[in-house]
Amino acid sequence: MRARFRTIVWLLTFTACSGLWIDAPVQAQSPPADTAATMLLIDGSGSMWARFEADKRAKIDAVRDRLTSVVQTAGSGAIGMTSFGHRRRGDCSDVEVVVSFDDDALPAQFDAAPPSGPVGEVDPGAAHAATLAAIAKLDPRGKGPLAAGLRAAMAAIGTRRPASIIAISDGVDNCQQDACVTAAELAQASPGVAVHMVAVGVDRAVQPKLSCVADATGGTFIAANDSAEVATAIDKAAQLAMLSERAAAPSPLAEPAARTTLPGGDTLSAKLALTSDGKPLSVPAHWRIFAPGATAPLAERDASELSWRLEPGQYDVEARIDRASVRQTITIEPNAATIVVLPLNAAHLKVAARSASGTEPTSSSTIQLTATNPAGAEQFATTTLVQHGRLDVFVPLGDYSLSVSDGVAQKSEQLSLAAGTEKTLDIVLQSGSLELTAGASDISPPLDDVVFAVQADDPESATGRRDVARSRAVPARLTLPAGTYYVSAQSALGEVRQRIAVGAGEVVRQRLVLPLAPVTVSARIAGQPATASQGLVYRIAELDGEKREILRSLKPALAVKLSPGRYRVSAHLDAHHIVSSQDITVDGADPVDIIIDVAAAAITLQSDTARSGDTQWEVRDAADRPVWHTPATEPKLLLAPGRYTVHLDTRDGRKSAAFEVKSGEQRLIQLGSAAMP
């Protein structure tokens, strides 16, 4: 049986059931009998691959990165890992204790032989190798049996104390189990194990179904809505779970006194309401407790209700939900329980943006809430709040501008929200989605060089229509107000137009067919097939409509597809001032194959007096216009048929000769003592 080694690290105890770490000087206390045991319970359901809107990072990547950092820097307390939904799709029994505490305690390198140091000592960083490896390999894919995961994690902890669970999930149990009931049952059967719940990108309306897990077990609930908040939430949960020596420091708040009016011997119970006479709220808030007038908090936590043990005296209690906050001075009397309801003097606004009545909120829509007066903006962290699809927010009383948009569909309202207002708005944009592609046929691959343009009727426009949207995307996905539109797909090779109706709540997918025929073009220069080195340029221009040039190519042979119409195909030898053209008609899908015969002669110039660095050739046409010149000693050139004069300038003087060439001819022109051929 292989030997096992563990590090025994003495940690200061953490005040039982406090659910909070406070960074303040403390008195030394006796260490616990064993090191802290922390079980990571990580959601492995497929939805963990969803990305945060703010930074486009997958939830699991943000969780994995921060957990890796936390575990790497943790002390030598045992860390295990349980996951659910990480192995099989659609299986509510997919729950596994991936790393037990025994596996975490013994690194693989110690399986065969004991470490070289003193017996019983293990490198704390190496002690968590199994957990780090499991975090790195986690690949979400299945359902979300959170309740079953809690049971497995608690069973793995067993009788170890102190112990806690860091549960990280992006939703409620979707396997017909109630995690709240499960947590209450586990807290009664296995007391002393706090579950610190980190909710990753969970809608506010759903959060109470997760915060109850923390409340039932004496843990803390922390909501995180982007990568930065995930990192902060995991750090805080790690501190509370005693993953570091600093986290094990006890709270300086008073020890519990025997009381019957509040749970757990707490001396303060605080709840929130929209107004002083309103009913208490049940949504999570961020609570902080201060010494009077202080800026650094003595304690803080996230919960729907604050229950705490405090020494007699005065304290400032602050609570914040979204953009609304309140701070009030509370007096704790000796041997008395204080129960208060703090008024936020705020409004609760819910907005859902829908494309049509009865449809689900559209995640592509943008909801923007802007404070428009000083009273409303005073407590607004930023004057504008932006969400997608749904908005559920607590805001200070005041005036606001609400704007909802999805593509080019827009609506706006002006709101005046009084304290205590609970307002729910359904914004129906009466919009639909239009998805456009274009191809040579109904079944051909989509073309990727198309510009889609959408127009609507506009009697006030000079053309009777106005531009609504343009897109080069493949496919082009556009959200439009319900109506009839004129859609065109235009590429360099053709254009097609179509009238399309879009209804509210509809998704219209339309393929625009550009009927293209294959056209192949090749050229012969001076009687020989064109080569890439000759600098040939093909140009294709429309002969109808706008008569625009639609294509250029440097290839010696050209294969394109053109829509029906008349075109001029030209072969240009720009360096030699030679152009040959041919007009073609494309009709239907019938292929067109043409050969352009470039009328030219291939000429070679020679002279017995031409020397490198002392030679300048010039060729002029019959009108005495220069058409070509070069310092080469034996140049080769292409000339259009006709009469020319060639001049050679060297240090010996100028030599000239007149000559005539015909298309397809290949000539050698010599200037020198010998007679010219």
N, C-alpha and C positions, 0 to 999 in steps of 0.2 A: 504494500500500500504506500503510495507516494506521500512524501512529507509535505506539509503545508505550513507556510509562514505568513504571519500577519503583523502589521505594525500596530502597536497599541499606543494611541495618541490621547493624552488627557485633555479633555475639553471642559470648559466651564459650562454649567447647565444653563439652559434657556428657560425663562420663566414659563411655567406650564400654562398652556391654553392662551397665552397672551397674543399669539398670532402676529408679533411685531418685534423687530430688532431696533434698538435705539443706540446710536453712537454717542455714548457718554461715559465718564469715568465710573467704575463699579468697584465694589469690594470683592476681594478674592474669595472664592467659595470652593468647597470640596468637589473634586472631579467626579463624574459619573463612573459607574462600575464598568461601562463598556463604551466604545466609540459610537457615534451616531450612524444609523442605517437609513439611507435614503433610496427609495425606489422611484425611478423615472417611469412614468406611464405615458407613452407617446402614441398619439393618434396616427395610425397607419392607413386610414381610409383614403380612397382615391382623391377626395376633394382637397387633400393637403397639397396637391400639385397646382391648385388654383393660385393665381398671381395677385399680389396686392396692386391696386390701381395706382398708388403713388409712385412706386419704384419698379413695378413689373417683376418683382422677385417672387418665386414660388414660396408658399408658406413653409413647406418642409425644408427648403434651403435656408431660410432665415432661422428656423428652429434648430436645424442641424449645426449651423455655424456657431450659434451662441452656446448651445449645449456642449459642443466640443471644447470651446474656450473655458467654460465653467468647470467641466470635469477635469481638464488638464491642470487647472490651478486649484482644485479642491484639496482639502487635507486628506488624511488617510482613513477617514470614515468610509464604511462600505457603501458602494453605490451599485445598485442593480438596475435592470431595465426590463420593462414589460411593454408589449405593444399589442395592438389589435387591428385587424383588417389589413395586415401587411403582407400576407402570403397568398390569399385566395380571394377571388372576386365573388361577391354575393354570398359569402359564408359568415353567418352570425356566430359561429363557433370558433372563428379564427382569432384566438387569443393565446399568447405565448409569453412565458417568462423567459425572455431571450438571454438575459444574464442574471444568474442568481448571485446572492451575496458571497457564496463560496467561490463561484467562478471569478468574481471581481477581485477577491482577495489574493488569488494565486496566479501570477503572470505565467504565460506559457514557458518562459525561459527557465522557470524554477521547477518544471515537472521532473526533470531527470536528476538534478543535484541541487543541494541547498546553496543559498547565496554565500559569498565570501565574507560578508560582514558578520557581526555578532548574531548569534542565534536569536530568532524572533524579530529581526528587523528587516523590513522590505522598503525599497524606494517608493515613496508615496506616489510619484508620477507613474511608475510602472504598474502599481497596484490596480489601476483603472484601465489597463490596456484592453481588456475584454469589452468593457462598456464603450470605450471610444470606438473600437472596431465595429460594434453593433450599431452605434449611431451612424457611422459612415455608410453602412450597408443598407440602412432602412430604405425601402422602396414602396411607398404607399400604393395601394391598388384596390382595396375591397370596401366592405361595409364599415360601420362605426359602432360596434358593441361596447360602448363605454362602461355600462354597468358590469358586464362580465369582466372587463379589464380591471375595474376597481376590485372585484372579488379576487381575481388572480394575484394582483399586486399585494393585497392585504394578506392573502394566504402565504405568499413568499416571505413577507416580513415576519409572520408568526408571532413569537413572544419577544422578539428583539425590541429593546427600548434603550435610549430614545430612538424614535423612528418617525419618518414622515414620507409622504408621497407627493411628488411634483407631477400633477396631471396636466398634459398639454393636449388640447382638442380644439377643432375648428367647428364643432357642432354638437348637438344633443345626440343621445343614443337613438339610432335609427333601426334598432332591432326589437322594437316593441317592449323595451325594458325602461323602467323609471330610475334614472341614476340618483335622483333625490331620495327615493325610498331606499335604494340599495345603500347609499351613504349613511342614512340614519340607522339602518340595521347593522352595518359594519361598525359604526361608532359605539353602538351598544354592546356588540359582541366582542370587539377588540378596541377598547378605549385607549387613548393616549397616542393615536396615530393621526396627525393632522394631514388633511389633503389640501395642498395649495394648488388651486385651479387656475391655469393660464388659458384664457379663451382667445383663440387666434382668429381674427376677422369674423367674429360672431355678431349678428344683428342684435341691436339693443333689446328688441322684443323677446329674443330667445335667451338672453343672458341669465335671467332668473332661474332657468332650468339647469344652469351650471353653477351659479353662485351658491345655490342651496347645498351643493356637495361640500363646498368649503365651510359654509355655515354649520352644517350638521356635524362636522368633524373637528371644528375649532381651527380651521385653516383660513387662508386668505384667497379671495377671488380677485384676479387681475385681468382686465381686458386689454388686448393689443390689436390695433387696427392697421399697422404697417410694420416694416422690418425694424425700424428704430424702436418702436414700442415693444416689439417681441423681445429684443435684446434687453431692454429695461425690465420687462416683466419677468423674464427668466432669471436675470440677476437677482431681482428682489425675492423671487420664490426660492432661489438657491440659498440666499442669506437666511431666510426664515426656516429652511429645511436643514440648517446647520451643515452645509457643504464646505464651510470654511471656519477656521477658529474664530474669526471676527464675528461670524453669524451666531456663534454659540454664546456670546456675551449676554448676560441677563438684562432684563429691562429694569430701569431705575424706578419704574412706577411701583406703587405700593403693593404689598402682598395682599391677597384677597382676604377680606374680612367676612365673617359669617353673616350673610344677609338672606332674606327670603323674597325681597321685592324684585330683584334683578337676577338673571341667570349667572351662575358661576361666581357669585359674590361680587359682581361688578357694582361700582358706585355711580356710574353714569350710563344712562341710556338715551341716545339722541336719534331722532328721526327727522325727516325732511317733509315739508309740504310746500305747495306752490304759494300759499298765503297763510297768514297766521290762523285763520279759521278753516283752512282746507284740510282734507283728509290726508293722512301720511302717505308718502310715496313708497313704492316697493322696488324701485329701480336702483341699481348700484350707483354709489356716489364715492368720490374721493374725499376722505376725512383727514383732517390734521388737527392736532392739539398743540397749543403754544402756551408758554408762559405769557402773562399779560404784556402786550406791546412788542413781543419778540418776533423776529423774522424767521428764525430757524425752528422747525417744529420739534416738539418732544416726542411725538408719535404720529404715525399716519397709517391708514389702511384703506382698502377698497371694500365696501359692503353697502347693502341697502339700509342697514341700521348699525349705529355705533354703540357697542357695549364695552365699557372699559373700567378698570380699577384705577382710581386716582386718590392721591393724598388730599386731605382737606385743604381748601384754598381756592383761589380764582384761576381760571384758565380761559383762554380764547379758543373756541371751537369753530373750525372752518370746514365748510363742505362745498363741493363743486359737482355739478352735473352738466356736462357739455359746456355751454357758454354762460350758464347761470351759477352764481355763487353767493354764499352768505357767511359772515363771520360774526360771532356773538360771544360775549363774555358770560361764562357760567361759573357759579359759586358752588363748590362741593362742601357741604356741611359735615362735621364729624358725626359718624354713626348714623348717617342718613343717605337714602338713595335719591338721586336726582334724575328725573325723567323729563325731557324737553322735546319739543317739536320746533325746529328752526324754519322760519319762513324764507323761501328763496325770493319771494316777490317776482316771480317769473311766469312765463307761459310755456305750454307744451304744444309744439307744432309737429304734426305728421303730414307728410306730403307723399303722394304716389303719382308717378307720371306714367300714363298709359297711352298707347297708340289709339285705342278705341275702347268704348265702354265694355266692361266685362272681360277685358284681356288682362294678362299679368303685367305688372310694371316693367317697363323696358329698361334694361340695364345700359343701353346705349344713350339714354337720355341724360341730360345734365340739368340738375336742379341747383340754382344759385340763389342764396338768401343774403341780402345786403341790408345792413342797418342804415337807415336814412335820416336819423335825427340823433343829436348828442346823447339823449337819454338812453336810446337803444345801443348806441355804439360805445358808450362809456365802459361797459363791462365786456364788450365783444373783444376777444383776444385779437382777432383781425376783423375788419368790417365786413368781410364777405366769407360765406361758408358755401362750399361746393360739394355736392353728393351726386350719385348716379342712381337713377331708378326710384329710390326711396329716400326720404329725409325724415328722421325721427330725432328731434332735438329740443332741448330745454334752452330758452333764451330769455334775457332780461325783457321787461316790459318796454314797449316803444313802437316805433314805426319801421316797417321793413318793406323792401322791394323783393318780390319773388319772381324769378324768371325760370322758365322751363323750356329747354330746346332739345331737339333731336334732329340732326341734319339741318335742313332748312325749315322744319316745322318748329314754330315757337309760340309761346303764350306767356303773359306776364300779369301779375296782380300786385296791388298795393295793399299791405296789411297793417292794421293797427292792433297790437296785441296788448291787452291789459293783464295785470297780475291775476293769476288764477285761470286764465284762458286755457282751455284744452281744445285745440282746433285741428280738425282733420280735413284735408283737401284731396280730392281726386282731380288731377289735371288731365283732361282728355285732349290730346293733341290732334285727334282726327287725322292721323298720319298712316302711311303705309310704307313698305320697303320695296325698292326696285333693285333687282340684281341683274346686271347686264353683262353679256359676253358677246363676242363677235367671232365668226369663223367663215371659212369658204363654203361650208355646208352645215347641215344640222348635226352631223356626227364628227366633223373634223375637229382637230385640236384648236383651242381658242387662240386667236391672234393676240400677240403681245405688244403690238405697235399701234394701238387704236386709241383715239381720243373720243370719249363719249360726251355728247352735249345734250342737255335737257332744256327745253324751252316751254313756256306756257303762254296762253293768250293774254295780250295786254293791249286794249284799245287805245291807250294813250301813247304807245310806242310808235315810232315812224314805220316800223315793219309789221306792227300788229302783234308782235311777240316779244317776250323778254327772256333773257338767259336766267335759268334757275340754278343749274349746277353743271360742273364739268369734272371728268375723272379720267385718269390714264390707268387706273388699277385694273387688275385681271383676277377675278371679275370685279366690276364696279358695283359697289353696294351703296345705295343712296336712300335716305329717309326723306320722304316728301309729303306735304299736305295732300289729302285725298283730292283727286282731280284727274284731268286728262292732259297728257304731255306729248310734245313732239320731240322724239329722241333720234339722234343721228350718231352713227359710228363712222368715223373718218380715219383712214390710214393713208400712208403715202401712196398706196396702190389702189385706193377707191373709197367710195362713200355710199352708205345706205341710210335711208330715213324711214321712220315708222311712228305711228301714233299709238300711244299706250295709255290705258286707263289704270289708275291705282286707287283702290278702295281703302277706307279706314280699317286698320288692323290686318290688311292683306300683305302677303309677301309675294310679289310678282317676279318671276324669273323669266327672262326673255333672251333668246339667242337671236342676234341680228346677223343675217346671212349676207356676206359680201360675195356675190357670184364671181369667182376668179377663174381665169383660164391660164394654163401654163404657157409661158413665152420663153423660148430659148434664143439667144443671140450669140453669134460668133462673127469673127472678122478675118479677112485675108488682106495682108498688107504687102504690096508689091508682088502679088501672086502667091504669097506664102502665108500659112496660118499665123495669126498674131501670137506674140509671146509676151510674158509678163515684163520683160526687160525693156520693151519698146515704149512704155509710158502711155498705153492706150487708156482712154477714159470713155466709158459709155454714159450717155445721157438720154433719159426718156422724158418727154414732155407731152402734155395733153394737147390735142388739136381742137377740142371742144371745151365749152364752159370757160373756166378761168385761164386755160392754156398755160398752166403752171408746170414747171419742171417737177417731176415727182420722184426721180431716182437718179443717182450717180453711182458708178461702180468702176473700180480699177482692175477688176479681174479680166483676163484675156477672153473668157467666155462667161456669159451671163444667163442665169436661170431664175425667172421671177414669175409671179402670178399677178395678172392685171384684170381689173373689172372691165365689162364690155365698154367699148368706146374706140375712138381713133387716137393714135399716138404717133409721134415722130421719134424714131430711135436713131441716135447719132453716135458715130465713133470719132473721137477727137484725138489727134496727135498734136497737142498744144505746143510742144517744143519745136515742131516742124511746121506749124501753121497749116495743118491739113485737117479737113473735116469732110466726112462722108455720111449721108443720112439716108434713111429709108422710112416711108410712112407705112403703118400697118393698121389693120382694123381687127379688134378683138370682138368676137361675136359668140355669146353664150360661153360654154365651157370647152369649146374646141381648141386644141393646142395650136400655137403659132411657132414656127421655126424659121428663122431668117439668118442669112449670111450677108454681112455688109462687106462689099468689095471696096476697100480703101484705095482710091486711085493715087498711086505713088510709085516713084522709081527709087531704087536703092543705089546710092552713089558712093564711090570711094575716091578720095582726092589724094594724089601723090605728087611729090616734087623732089628732084635730086638736090635741091638747095634748102629744103625744110630741115631745120635743126631744132632740137628741144630748147626752149627758152628764147628762141629767136624766130618765131613763126606766128603769123596771124592770117587765118583764112577768112574770107568774107564772100557770101553769095548774095547776089541781087537779082530780083525778078525783071521781067521785060519792061516794067515801068520804073526801073532803077531804084526800087525800094529794097532795103536790106531785109533778108529773110533768115539769114543764118550766119554765125561766125564762131570761130573756135581757135585756140592756140595749139591744138594737137598737131603732131607732125604728119599723121596719116589718118585723117578723120573719115568716118562713115556717117552718112546722113540720108534722110528720106526727103524727097521733094515731090510736090504735086506736078503733074504733066505740064510742060510749057518750056519757054526759052529763058535762059539764065546767063549771068556773067559771074565768073569766079575770079577773085583777086587774091594773090598771095604776097604778103609783105614780109621781107626778111631784111637783114643788114646789107644784102646785096642789091636791094631795090625792090620794085614791084613787078610782078608778072601777072598777066590777065589772060582770060580766054572765055569765049562765048560758046554755049552748048545748048542743046535741046534734048529733053527726055520725054519718054512716053510711059504710060501706066504699065506697071509690071516689069519694066526694063531694069536691068542691073548693069551699071556702067562704071568704068574706071576712067577718071579724068586725071591726066598727067600734065603738069606744068614744069618745063625745064628746057634743056638743050634739045631734047628729042621732040619731034613733032607730036602734037596732040592727036590721039586717035579719033 
